Amino acid sequence: MTLVHRLTVDGRDYFLPDPVTDLKRQILEAIKDGGGYVNIPPLRGGPGIDILFSPGMPVTWSQIDVGGEPAERDDKGGSAVEDEFGL
């Protein structure tokens, strides 16, 4: 199974490769500090993009299975992959 992470910031989607743990930490720190720029790496090569994150900004994460075996589901129909940040 290949997972691609989708980060949606203020209605715009950014697709990211694994791992995203450090990126999630950077975004959370920027928001907790009252705002700050975080570099969002590209899915395939390139410099990425700097986004200014601030408190109250709508940010969502989702995971997309882009190939291989069907993703395992828990008994509630959600993904079996846990989000260590609870976001």
Secondary structure, 3 states (H helix, E strand, C coil): CCEEEEEEECCEEEEECCCCHHHHHHHHHHHHCCCEEEEECCCCCCCCEEEEECCCCCEEEEEEECCCCCCCECCCCCECCCCCCCC
